[in-house]
Amino acid sequence: MHNGLIFTPFQRFYFSMNYAICTVAAAPVRREPSHRSEMTSQLLFGDRIDVLEAQAEWFRIRCLYDNYEGWTTNHLIAPLDAAAVTAPTNFVTTGLINQIKHAGTLFQIPMGCSLTGYMERTHQLWDKSYTYNDTYRNIQLPFTNELFQNLIQPWLNAPYLWGGKTLMGVDCSGFVQTIFKVLGVPLLRDAYQQATQGMSVALEAAQEGDVAFFHNETGKITHVGIVLKNNKIIHASGTLRVDQLTKEGIVTTDGNRQTHHLHSIRRMADFPTAS
């Protein structure tokens, strides 16, 4: 009990430690503590979180990767001790779908999951009941153009989903954040937040791997995509697609119709390009 209330075992743990980790492929993060509330983002497997508040089965959380806050339920997370919270997380999943084993049972996790506590020799994670033998990348290593191409191409035609970060549904900033996470470049969650990162570059100087931002009629940044060669851009709009990038904005390749107005372009890293 706490202040006269009765809590679940997880809630009792919350009052003693405050940290948790996502233990499912993708956990919805909602604006309010209700299943009917808007999904604003997702936690991916291995995301470490700070638990800020408890209401029945709901917890208000802050993702330690990008400081994004929202509500999720206790069914999708597990308590995490301080050592695992502060331990480096240098390995991330690279396949669109990856197999992981927990207590002898296989399940699937998406690209961009943090392999918290992963030991390459034993294949065990922070909790030794989890073992991982699928594809991954050490984000401390330099990335290549070949890696970038291998990451983005399988996403084509993925459906748009507000708040989504996986092949089964992704929004524009979720796609950009996930790709750059695998490359080892941490970005914030929403497009307007990402636009505060990196270094500004002119359209004429833009290179493959730069990030382009787009605004609405009031000037608010509402969309983002990744610049490709030959004045192309890959972005999530209806589906994950490749369109033409011009000084005015995005022009669809299938209908020659402008859909977004260019706001700015930023370089998030020294991006290698193919020779």
N, C-alpha and C positions, 0 to 999 in steps of 0.2 A: 504494500500500500504506500501511497505518497499523497500527502495532503487530503487524506480521507478517501481517495479513489483507489480502485483495484485495477492493476495493469496486467497485461499479458507478460510472459517471460521476456519477450523482446523489449517491451517497454520498461520493465524493471532494469534490464541491461542498459537501456538508453540513459537512465538516470545515473548510471555509474561510469559510463565510458564515452558516450556521445558519437562514436564513429561506426560506420557500417560499409558494406560493399555490395554491389549488384551481383546477384547470383543467377540471373536468367539472361537469355539472349539479348533482350531489349525491354526495359521497364518504362512504361509511360510516366512522364513527369507532368503533373496537371497544375493548372493555375490555382485551383481551390481543392480542398479535401473531399472530392466527390467524383465518382466514376462518370458522371454526366458533365463534369467540368472539362474545359478545353485542354487538350494535350499541347503543351508548349515545347516539349523536348522529350528526349529519351535518355535514360542511362543505358550504357552498353555493359555487357558482362565485364567484371573486373574494375568498373569505375568505383573509386573510393569516395565516400561522402561524409559530410559533417551533418549529424542529425540535430536540428535546431528546435523542434517542437513536436509534441505528440498529441494526437486527437483520435481516440479509439484505435482503429487499425491503421490510421494515416499518420505519416511523418512528414513534416516540412524539412527538406534537405537542401544542402548546398553541395554540388559536385565539386570536388577538390581539383579537378582538371581545369575547369573554366569558370568556377565560382557561380555557376548558374543555379538558381533557386527554384523550388517548386514543391509539389506534394506527390508522394508515392506511398504504396502500402507495404506493410511488414512482410507480406508473402514473397516479395521480390528482392529482398535484401537480407543480409545476415550481419551479425555483430562482427566488428573488426578490432583487433587490439592495436595499441599505439605503435608497436614495432612494425606492423604491416602497413600502417598509415604512412609512416615516414620513410619506409624502404623505397629505394629507386624502382621505378617501373620502366625498364628499358626495352621490353618486348611487347609487340602488338601483333594481332592476327592480320594476315594479308589476303586471304581468300574471301570471296563474297560470302561463302558458307564454309565453316570450319567445324570439325568434330572435336568435342572434348568429353572426357569420361569423368563421371562423378559417382563414387561408390559402386563402380561396376556397370553403370548405366550411361549410354552414349546420348548426348544431345548436341544441337547445332548452335554455333554462335557466329555473328557476322564479322565483317571486316572492321578493323579499328578497335577491337576489344583489347583492353590492357591485361596482359598476363602477369598479374600481380604476384610477386615472389617466385617467378618461374626459375627453375634450376635446369639448365640444359642437360646436365648429366643424368638426372633422375626423371625429368619431364614433369615434376610435381610443382604445384602452385603454392600460394600462401597456406592453404589448407591442403594437407597431403592427401585428402580424399579426392582431390581434383588432379587429373593427369592430362597432359596435352601433347599430342604427337602430330599435329597438322602444321600447316605453313605459318610462318611468323617472320618477323624482322626485328633486328636490333636497331633501334632508332638512333643509337649513338654513331652508327656507321653512315658514311656519306651516301646520298641517294643518286640515282642515275636517271637519265631520260627514259631508258628502257623500263625501269621500275615504274616511273610515272605513267607511261603508256599502258603498262600491264594493269595498273590499278584502275585507271579511268574507263578503259574500253568496255569491260564487262557490265558497267552500270547503265549503258545506253538502254533507253526505253523503260527504265525503272519508273514506277508510278510516283507522282507527286503526292506527298502526305505532309500536311502542316505538322511540324514538330518531329518528323521522322528522320532517322539516321541510318536506315538499312535498305538493302535491295528491295524489300517488300513495301517500302514507302519512304520517301526522303524529301526534305525540303531543300531550298537552294543553299542556305548557309550550313545545314547539316551535312550535305554532300561535300562542300568545300572544307569544313572542319575535319571531317573524317579522312579525306585524302591527305590533307596536310599533317594530320596526326600520325599516319603511317609513315610519312616522309620524315617525321621527327621535328615538325614545326608546329608548336602549339598555337591554335587560334581560339578566339572567343566564340560564343555560340551563335549570336544573331548577326545579321549582315551589318547593321549600323555599328555594332561593337567591333567587328572585324575591320571596319573602315578606319578605326583608330590605330591600327597596327601597321607595321612595315613602313616602307618609304614610297612617297608619291612619285609616279612616273607619267610622262606624257604618252598619249596614244601612239605617237610616232615612234617612241622609244620602247614601247611595250614588247615583251618577249613571252614566249611560251612559259607558262607557270605563274605569270603575274595574275593578280586577282582584280577583276573589274566589278565596280559597284554602280547601281542604278537607282534613280530616285523617282518619286511620284510627282504629281502636279504641285504639291506643296514644298517640294525640295527634300523630303524625308527619304533616307536610304531604305529601300524595301526589297532589293534583289541583289544577288551576287553570283558570279560565275568565274571560271578559270579560263584565262586566255590560252588559245592554241595557236599554232603556226597558221600563216596565210589568212590572218584577220578573222579567225574563227573563235568561237567561245563555246565551252561545254557548261551547261547549267540545267537546273531543275525547274521546268515550267510546263505544267501539264504532265510531261514525262521528262526523264533525263535525256537531253538532246544536244545536238551541235548545231549552232546557227552562225550567222555572219555578224561580226562586230564592226561597227562604223563609228564615226565621230559623233553621230546623233544617238547611237545606242545599238540595240539588237534588232536585226532584220531576219525574219524567218527564211530558211533556205527552201522551204516547200511552198511558200506563198508570197515571198517578197513583201512581207508586211512588218512594219516596225512595231515591236511589242514593249520595249523598255527604253528609257532615256538614260544615257550615260552620265554618271556623276563624277567618277574618278577611277583611276587605276593605281594599285599599290603593289610593290614588290615585297613579298614576305620572306624571301630567301634568295641567296645567290643560286639561281636555278640552272642546272646544266641543260644544254640543248644539244640535239644530235648534230653531228658534223655534216 
